[in-house]
């Protein structure tokens, strides 16, 4: 703008830059606030108020570092200890190969699969915690976040409904998609009836890591998407 052919425009801009030091309502002061939170905030503000060129590549890197703050904080948080969507997505749902730290951003591969829009929508809702599980719905309606479909006494969150919930409908669904769980549930075979060889849930004595949940939800499988979609539909019905 300082290089504009309009003398009037150049004067207005210089006057506005001068006002920024004592009037927070002027345009320059408001733009200056955009730099808050950057590592080199003071330098960028100074260059703007002096109408000198800022190093753009340095600004882009600094801006990206600020944007990634939410994921850096999530690195040290547990989804069950910190009930935040960003933490849940980062630890359980985000793709490790092209997740929030990856660049540039790319559309998740499952959205390109030739599946019913309802399936894709439900899978996205599950990963983004836009579902009706009680860990989320209790925020809107109040009440408890404890699962009301089984007697485990656990929070009804993504981990619980994927692996631990003993609700008949959910167990039947896992039986239908048992190939997705064979690796994770193989230690239970010793306790399973010989006729089936498969127990469709984990017990409270079993633990599962954030990494295992993430690996499960990032399988490149059409059946995984259909399973999760059907699971979401079960809890949508209340």
C-alpha positions, 0 to 999 in steps of 0.5 A: 500500500505504501507503494501505491500510485495514490498519494492520498492512500499513502498518507492515510496509511502513514497516519494510521500507522502513527495512530497505532501507538496510542489508539487501539481502535485504528486499523494498524493497531488491530492488524498488529494484534494478529502477531500476538503469540508468535515467537518473533511477535515484537519484531513483526509488529515493529516492522509493520509499524515502521512500514518495512518489509518483514521476512515472509518465510520466517513469518510463515514458519512462526505462524505455523508453529503457533497453529501447532500449539494445540497439538503440542499440548495434546502430546502430553495429554490423555484423552480420558483425563482431559475431555477435549476433542482436540486431544481425543482426535490427536491421540486416537483418530489422527493419521500418524502419517499425515496428521496435524504435524504433517504438511501440507494438509491432505484430505483423509483417504477414506473420504475417497472410498466408494461408500455410501455417504451415510457411512462416510458421514458417520465415520467422520462424526466418530473421529471428530467426536460429533456423535451421541456417545454420552461422553459428548452428549452429557455436555448438551443434556447434562447427566452422567457420562457413564455407559447406559448400555452395559453394566461396566460402569465406564465412561461411554467414550470411543475406546469403551464402545469400540472394545469394552462395551458388553451391550448385546447389539455392540457385541453382535456387531463385533461378531459380524466384523470379528476380522477387525478384532482378531489381532487385538482379542486373540489373548481372549481365545483361551477363555472363549467357548470352543464353538466360537473361539471369539469373545466380542469384548475386552474386560476391565482387566485388559488395557489398551494403549492410545497407539493401539486405538489409533492403529485400529481406527486408521486401518485401510479397510472398507469394513472398518468404516462400515463397522464404525458407521453401524456402531455410531447408528446404534448409539444414535438411537439412544 
